[in-house]
């Protein structure tokens, strides 16, 4: 893997360097998926639900009430 990263850094192709940098910085997370088959998909899905809920409310005026509604809907 290190050899591939070195080769891509020597190339004059911006996209390859970007991919190589991303892989290098996220290597532990990528390998964690293959070791444990764990992802953050549940958290991402929940965040999407919260965003949709906020959009349907057209803004949040009272944070305690917003948190109360979230708890009742998703708990």
C-alpha positions in Angstrom: 0.0 0.0 0.0 2.8 2.4 0.9 4.4 1.8 -2.6 1.1 2.7 -4.3 0.8 5.9 -2.2 4.3 6.9 -3.1 3.8 6.2 -6.8 0.5 8.2 -6.9 2.2 11.2 -5.2 4.8 11.2 -7.9 2.2 11.3 -10.7 1.1 14.7 -12.0 -2.6 13.7 -11.6 -4.4 15.7 -9.0 -7.3 13.2 -8.6 -4.9 10.3 -7.8 -3.1 12.4 -5.2 -6.5 13.3 -3.6 -7.5 9.7 -3.4 -4.2 8.7 -2.0 -4.3 11.4 0.6 -7.9 10.3 1.6 -6.9 6.7 1.9 -3.8 7.6 3.9 -5.7 9.7 6.4 -8.7 7.3 6.7 -6.8 4.0 6.6 -7.7 3.0 10.2 -11.4 3.6 9.5 -11.3 1.7 6.2 -9.5 -1.3 7.8 -11.9 -1.2 10.7 -14.7 -2.0 8.4 -13.0 -5.1 7.0 -11.9 -6.3 10.5 -15.2 -5.7 12.3 -17.8 -5.0 9.6 -18.7 -1.9 11.5 -19.8 1.4 9.9 -21.4 4.6 11.0 -24.4 4.0 8.7 -26.8 4.0 11.7 -25.5 7.4 12.9 -25.7 8.8 9.3 -29.2 7.6 8.9 -30.3 9.1 12.2 -28.7 12.4 11.2 -30.6 12.4 8.0 -33.9 11.8 9.9 -33.1 14.7 12.2 -32.4 16.9 9.2 -35.7 15.9 7.6 -37.6 16.5 10.8 -36.1 20.0 11.1 -36.9 20.7 7.5 -40.5 19.7 8.0 -40.8 22.0 11.1 -39.3 24.8 9.0 -36.9 25.8 11.7 -36.6 25.3 15.4 -37.8 28.0 17.7 -37.9 26.2 21.1 -35.0 23.8 21.6 -36.5 21.9 24.6 -39.7 21.2 22.6 -37.6 20.1 19.6 -35.7 17.7 21.8 -38.9 16.4 23.3 -40.4 15.7 19.9 -37.2 14.0 18.8 -37.2 11.8 21.8 -40.9 10.8 21.3 -40.4 10.1 17.6 -37.1 8.2 17.6 -36.6 6.8 21.1 
